[in-house]
Amino acid sequence: MKARQTPILFLILFLGAAACTGVKSAPELARDDTAVWELLRGGDDDALTMNAILRLADDNHRAGNYDGEAISLFYAAQVYLQQLDTAGMQGILAKMGPLAEAHPDMPNVVYSYHTVRQTWYAILYQQAGREEDRDRMLSEGAIAIGLMEKMRKEEIDAYHINPVWNYYNMAVAYDMFFDAPVRDSIAYYLGKAREANRAGYRLGENVPLEGDISIGDEQAWLYYYDGEYEKAEKQMFEVLALIDSVEVKTPNVVRTERVEAYSFLVELYSHTGRPEEALEYEQLKSETNLRRLDAQRNAAVREVEAKYDVAKEQAKVERLRWVLVLLGSVILLLAAAVLYLHLWRRNRLQMQYSAAVEALVETDDDIRKLTEKVAPESANKVFSSALKPLSAVERKYILLFMSGKSTEEIAAAMHVEPASVYSMKYRIKKKFPSDYPLPF
């Protein structure tokens, strides 16, 4: 859930992890919004194509069920967002705008429109960095929150809205989308998210705990910005304890949150002159990322087994196994290099950390091949211009940016989603002077 991992913030606003079962006609729906929700939140991911979703929206429109139409369009926007299809999202907004204008008295219709617009401007800002897009994103978010706050709790439950994420996403936006985090705004929206999380909403038994995890994570960053490093460390260990408590039920989500927690501790310990601990959590982060990748690959294997015959299944599984073997070998080599450097230079702690970071970058064969055209003196000039210490991962990204690689190429090299590359740009940008000409 953390925006530092996924800068597109708004996937979880009120639909959550939706799936679909099939398409009902407008007469079957009979103005029953619950039927629309059951349809969009069912079990078979392949039963509802984008054309079917849009056809469902049209059916609801003809039946006069505008709430159902708004729900369907919002779901379509979420699918396009997950696919990073900005043209598709723009087409959905073209449908939602007139609908909201025609029915200003329907809170869910108008709320859904402004929520998708908020996401749209966030994407535009991440792509082009225009401050007017950032400001519009914040304005749309404030409008959506204002509409949500006017709803009764019964309406919020009926429309499957969880206010926690509206407030939390605004807090993270003020953190990630400004060169200097806007501390007062972060604290304000984080407090509102905490209040909403205590109120509770009927969206699943783990939702309050997931809210506690995300809120606690952002609170740790707030302490960090305020220089309260002991509080920040204590807060993040409390987050890790919460992660442990939900790990059995949502293991892959938990692995993502755990990586975020470990990344924070690497940042905290390297900033406060504790390189030994920083290296420990860098290694833990790498191991957790590998387990997460294993889980994702295993899920893909299960899907292949369910959809294709045995011969095709075996061929795909074999390819996945080779990918895992190669990725596992790379990670193990990196972990071995870090451990070797740690033992070799343990009596020279501060020098050890910077040297380990350099060695970590240099021993990554894939990254070196991709960035071999970057002159060492040029890279060192950029590294030395940072106002705060750069982590090993951040240096890798900078080298890839300097090499002129595309977002997709960088994502593939780092084994992350393209959205994570945008997040890293903002993380790196915070460590340099505001007018420094970074290579992106």
Secondary structure as the mmCIF struct_conf table of DSSP 4:
data_model
#
loop_
_struct_conf.conf_type_id
_struct_conf.id
_struct_conf.beg_label_comp_id
_struct_conf.beg_label_asym_id
_struct_conf.beg_label_seq_id
_struct_conf.end_label_comp_id
_struct_conf.end_label_asym_id
_struct_conf.end_label_seq_id
TURN_TY1_P TURN_TY1_P1 ALA A 3 GLN A 5
HELX_RH_3T_P HELX_RH_3T_P1 LEU A 9 ILE A 12
BEND BEND1 LEU A 13 LEU A 15
BEND BEND2 ALA A 17 ALA A 17
HELX_RH_AL_P HELX_RH_AL_P1 ALA A 26 LEU A 29
TURN_TY1_P TURN_TY1_P2 ALA A 30 ARG A 31
HELX_RH_AL_P HELX_RH_AL_P2 ASP A 33 LEU A 40
TURN_TY1_P TURN_TY1_P3 ARG A 41 ARG A 41
BEND BEND3 GLY A 42 GLY A 43
TURN_TY1_P TURN_TY1_P4 ASP A 45 ASP A 46
BEND BEND4 ALA A 47 LEU A 48
HELX_RH_AL_P HELX_RH_AL_P3 MET A 50 ARG A 62
TURN_TY1_P TURN_TY1_P5 ALA A 63 GLY A 64
HELX_RH_AL_P HELX_RH_AL_P4 TYR A 66 GLN A 82
TURN_TY1_P TURN_TY1_P6 GLN A 83 LEU A 84
HELX_RH_AL_P HELX_RH_AL_P5 THR A 86 ALA A 102
TURN_TY1_P TURN_TY1_P7 PRO A 104 ASP A 105
HELX_RH_AL_P HELX_RH_AL_P6 PRO A 107 ALA A 128
HELX_RH_AL_P HELX_RH_AL_P7 GLU A 131 LYS A 150
BEND BEND5 MET A 151 MET A 151
HELX_RH_AL_P HELX_RH_AL_P8 LYS A 153 ALA A 158
TURN_TY1_P TURN_TY1_P8 TYR A 159 HIS A 160
HELX_RH_AL_P HELX_RH_AL_P9 PRO A 163 MET A 176
TURN_TY1_P TURN_TY1_P9 PHE A 177 PHE A 177
BEND BEND6 PHE A 178 ALA A 180
HELX_RH_AL_P HELX_RH_AL_P10 ARG A 183 ALA A 199
BEND BEND7 ARG A 202 LEU A 203
TURN_TY1_P TURN_TY1_P10 GLU A 205 ASN A 206
HELX_RH_AL_P HELX_RH_AL_P11 VAL A 207 TYR A 225
TURN_TY1_P TURN_TY1_P11 ASP A 226 GLY A 227
HELX_RH_AL_P HELX_RH_AL_P12 TYR A 229 VAL A 246
TURN_TY1_P TURN_TY1_P12 GLU A 247 LYS A 249
BEND BEND8 THR A 250 THR A 250
HELX_RH_AL_P HELX_RH_AL_P13 PRO A 251 HIS A 271
TURN_TY1_P TURN_TY1_P13 THR A 272 GLY A 273
HELX_RH_AL_P HELX_RH_AL_P14 PRO A 275 LYS A 307
BEND BEND9 TYR A 308 TYR A 308
HELX_RH_AL_P HELX_RH_AL_P15 VAL A 310 TRP A 344
TURN_TY1_P TURN_TY1_P14 ARG A 345 ASN A 347
BEND BEND10 ARG A 348 ARG A 348
HELX_RH_AL_P HELX_RH_AL_P16 LEU A 349 GLU A 362
TURN_TY1_P TURN_TY1_P15 THR A 363 THR A 363
HELX_RH_AL_P HELX_RH_AL_P17 ASP A 365 LEU A 370
TURN_TY1_P TURN_TY1_P16 THR A 371 LYS A 373
BEND BEND11 VAL A 374 VAL A 374
HELX_RH_AL_P HELX_RH_AL_P18 PRO A 376 SER A 384
TURN_TY1_P TURN_TY1_P17 SER A 385 SER A 385
BEND BEND12 LEU A 387 LYS A 388
HELX_LH_PP_P HELX_LH_PP_P1 PRO A 389 SER A 391
HELX_RH_AL_P HELX_RH_AL_P19 ALA A 392 MET A 402
TURN_TY1_P TURN_TY1_P18 SER A 403 GLY A 404
HELX_RH_AL_P HELX_RH_AL_P20 THR A 407 MET A 414
TURN_TY1_P TURN_TY1_P19 HIS A 415 HIS A 415
BEND BEND13 VAL A 416 VAL A 416
HELX_RH_AL_P HELX_RH_AL_P21 PRO A 418 LYS A 430
TURN_TY1_P TURN_TY1_P20 LYS A 431 LYS A 431
BEND BEND14 PHE A 432 PHE A 432
TURN_TY1_P TURN_TY1_P21 SER A 434 ASP A 435
#
